[in-house]
Amino acid sequence: MKVSKQIKAGMTFEVLFVGRSNVGKSSLIKGLFGTAVKIGKRPGVTLRPFHYHCSDMLITDLPGFGFMSGVKDRKQDIVKDKIVRYIETNAERIKIGVLVLDGPSFVEIAERWDARGQIPIDIEMFDFLREMGIDPLLAVNKMDKVKEKEQALVLNEISEKLGLEPPWQNWKHLIAPISAKKGELKPLKTLLRERLHELKRDDLFKYF
């Protein structure tokens, strides 16, 4: 798999990864596709998309949105605008979208935004992807940091915040609890393969 800041001509099948800064998105892509993936040394350093080419499939790692340590607010807004424009421009080519969430902190952050009378940025991105005709898979990362007996509760709360009526098991075709750090990615790989099958692209299974 080759990494590039440019997109090869003729690419028509794109898998998009998007998520808040420091959510573990780049580490997740590395776990799925191997060591060729570039990962920033600190949160927020990836300020432009990275593209990986697998056959005729384009894998895109968009910059993290939201708070970025050491990055000015204005630049954070610019990054968010660029993400939105990228998705709007390429919605037809994006066949699969993966929204990466921070399992342990998602609800707390969402409630903090709610208290300010603002739409939590993760939820805003979830709704935006759907508006663009992209039904995103939800990779709920860092679940190794949640006690096993509390995981169902956490996933139920995340589902509810996203407007998906709990229990979360009703949405197992969308929600994949994972740990990129520990390489526990099977739930997401399963959902990715299901989507590929629906799109009649079983030939791409080998990359997942």
C-alpha positions as CSV (number, residue, x, y, z in Angstrom):
1,M,0.0,0.0,0.0
2,K,1.5,3.3,-1.1
3,V,1.0,6.6,0.8
4,S,0.5,9.9,-1.0
5,K,-0.8,13.4,-0.6
6,Q,-2.1,13.1,-4.1
7,I,-5.0,11.0,-5.5
8,K,-4.3,8.8,-8.5
9,A,-6.4,9.5,-11.6
10,G,-9.4,7.2,-12.1
11,M,-10.0,6.3,-8.5
12,T,-13.7,5.7,-8.0
13,F,-14.0,3.7,-4.8
14,E,-13.0,5.5,-1.6
15,V,-13.0,4.5,2.1
16,L,-12.9,7.5,4.3
17,F,-11.7,7.7,7.9
18,V,-12.6,10.8,9.9
19,G,-12.7,11.7,13.6
20,R,-11.7,14.1,16.4
21,S,-8.1,14.9,16.9
22,N,-6.3,12.3,19.2
23,V,-9.1,9.7,18.8
24,G,-6.6,7.2,17.5
25,K,-7.7,7.4,13.9
26,S,-4.2,7.1,12.3
27,S,-3.3,4.3,14.7
28,L,-6.5,2.5,13.6
29,I,-5.5,2.8,9.9
30,K,-2.1,1.5,10.7
31,G,-3.6,-1.5,12.5
32,L,-5.8,-2.2,9.5
33,F,-3.4,-1.7,6.7
34,G,0.2,-2.0,8.0
35,T,3.3,-0.1,8.9
36,A,3.4,2.1,5.8
37,V,0.8,4.5,7.3
38,K,2.2,7.8,8.6
39,I,1.2,8.7,12.2
40,G,1.8,12.1,13.8
41,K,4.1,12.4,16.8
42,R,1.5,14.5,18.7
43,P,-2.2,15.1,18.4
44,G,-3.3,17.5,15.7
45,V,-0.2,17.4,13.6
46,T,-2.0,15.9,10.6
47,L,-3.5,19.0,8.9
48,R,-4.1,17.6,5.4
49,P,-5.5,14.3,4.1
50,F,-3.3,11.3,3.5
51,H,-4.2,8.9,0.8
52,Y,-3.3,5.2,0.5
53,H,-3.9,3.2,-2.7
54,C,-4.8,-0.4,-2.7
55,S,-5.6,-1.6,-6.2
56,D,-8.4,0.7,-7.3
57,M,-9.4,1.5,-3.7
58,L,-8.5,4.8,-2.2
59,I,-8.1,4.9,1.6
60,T,-8.3,8.5,3.0
61,D,-7.2,9.6,6.4
62,L,-8.7,13.1,7.0
63,P,-7.1,15.5,9.6
64,G,-8.5,15.3,13.1
65,F,-11.1,17.9,13.9
66,G,-11.9,19.7,17.1
67,F,-9.3,20.7,19.7
68,M,-5.7,20.3,18.7
69,S,-2.9,20.9,21.2
70,G,-0.7,23.7,20.0
71,V,-2.9,24.6,17.1
72,K,-4.7,28.0,17.1
73,D,-8.5,28.1,17.1
74,R,-8.6,29.8,13.7
75,K,-6.5,27.0,12.2
76,Q,-8.7,24.4,13.8
77,D,-11.7,26.1,12.1
78,I,-9.9,26.1,8.8
79,V,-9.1,22.4,9.1
80,K,-12.8,21.6,9.9
81,D,-13.9,23.7,6.8
82,K,-11.5,21.7,4.6
83,I,-12.8,18.4,5.9
84,V,-16.4,19.5,5.1
85,R,-15.4,20.7,1.6
86,Y,-13.5,17.5,0.9
87,I,-16.5,15.3,1.8
88,E,-18.9,17.5,-0.1
89,T,-16.6,17.4,-3.2
90,N,-16.0,13.7,-3.1
91,A,-19.3,12.3,-1.7
92,E,-20.0,10.4,-4.8
93,R,-16.7,8.6,-4.7
94,I,-16.8,7.9,-1.0
95,K,-18.5,4.4,-0.8
96,I,-17.6,3.7,2.9
97,G,-17.2,6.3,5.7
98,V,-15.7,5.4,9.1
99,L,-16.3,7.9,12.0
100,V,-13.8,7.1,14.8
101,L,-15.0,8.0,18.3
102,D,-13.3,8.0,21.7
103,G,-15.4,5.5,23.7
104,P,-14.3,6.5,27.2
105,S,-14.7,10.2,26.7
106,F,-17.4,10.6,24.0
107,V,-20.4,11.1,26.3
108,E,-18.6,13.5,28.7
109,I,-17.4,15.7,25.8
110,A,-20.8,15.6,24.2
111,E,-22.5,16.7,27.4
112,R,-20.0,19.5,27.8
113,W,-21.0,20.8,24.4
114,D,-24.7,20.4,25.2
115,A,-24.3,22.5,28.3
116,R,-22.9,25.3,26.1
117,G,-26.0,25.0,23.9
118,Q,-23.8,23.7,21.0
119,I,-24.1,20.6,18.9
120,P,-21.2,18.3,19.8
121,I,-18.8,18.2,16.9
122,D,-18.7,14.4,16.6
123,I,-22.5,14.3,16.4
124,E,-22.4,17.2,13.9
125,M,-20.0,15.1,11.7
126,F,-22.2,12.0,12.0
127,D,-25.3,13.9,10.9
128,F,-23.3,15.6,8.1
129,L,-22.0,12.3,6.7
130,R,-25.6,11.0,6.6
131,E,-26.8,14.2,4.8
132,M,-24.1,13.5,2.2
133,G,-25.5,10.0,1.6
134,I,-22.8,8.3,3.5
135,D,-24.1,6.0,6.3
136,P,-21.0,5.9,8.5
137,L,-19.6,3.0,10.4
138,L,-18.8,4.0,14.0
139,A,-15.5,2.7,15.2
140,V,-15.7,3.3,19.0
141,N,-12.1,3.2,19.9
142,K,-10.1,2.9,23.2
143,M,-12.7,0.5,24.7
144,D,-9.8,-1.3,26.5
145,K,-10.0,1.7,28.9
146,V,-13.6,0.9,29.8
147,K,-14.3,-1.8,32.4
148,E,-15.9,-4.8,30.8
149,K,-19.0,-4.6,33.0
150,E,-19.5,-1.0,32.0
151,Q,-19.0,-1.3,28.2
152,A,-22.6,-2.0,27.3
153,L,-23.7,1.1,29.3
154,V,-21.1,3.3,27.6
155,L,-22.1,2.0,24.1
156,N,-25.8,2.6,25.0
157,E,-25.1,6.2,26.0
158,I,-23.1,6.8,22.8
159,S,-25.9,5.4,20.7
160,E,-28.4,7.6,22.4
161,K,-26.3,10.7,21.9
162,L,-26.2,9.9,18.2
163,G,-29.9,9.5,18.0
164,L,-29.7,5.7,17.7
165,E,-32.2,4.2,20.1
166,P,-30.5,1.9,22.6
167,P,-29.6,-0.9,23.2
168,W,-26.5,-0.5,21.1
169,Q,-26.8,-4.1,19.9
170,N,-29.7,-2.9,17.7
171,W,-27.0,-1.1,15.7
172,K,-24.3,-3.8,15.5
173,H,-24.3,-3.3,11.7
174,L,-23.0,0.2,12.4
175,I,-21.2,0.2,15.7
176,A,-17.8,-1.5,16.2
177,P,-16.3,-1.4,19.7
178,I,-12.5,-1.6,19.2
179,S,-9.1,-0.9,20.6
180,A,-6.6,0.2,18.0
181,K,-3.8,0.3,20.5
182,K,-4.3,-3.4,21.4
183,G,-5.0,-4.5,17.9
184,E,-8.6,-5.5,18.7
185,L,-10.1,-4.6,15.4
186,K,-12.2,-7.6,14.5
187,P,-15.6,-6.0,14.9
188,L,-14.7,-3.2,12.5
189,K,-13.1,-5.5,10.0
190,T,-16.3,-7.5,10.0
191,L,-18.4,-4.4,9.3
192,L,-16.1,-3.3,6.6
193,R,-16.3,-6.6,4.9
194,E,-20.1,-6.6,5.1
195,R,-20.2,-3.2,3.4
196,L,-17.8,-4.4,0.7
197,H,-20.0,-7.4,0.1
198,E,-23.1,-5.2,-0.2
199,L,-21.2,-3.1,-2.7
200,K,-20.2,-6.3,-4.6
201,R,-16.5,-5.7,-3.9
202,D,-15.6,-9.0,-2.2
203,D,-12.3,-8.7,-4.2
204,L,-11.2,-6.1,-1.6
205,F,-11.6,-8.4,1.4
206,K,-7.8,-9.2,1.3
207,Y,-7.0,-5.6,2.4
208,F,-9.1,-6.0,5.5
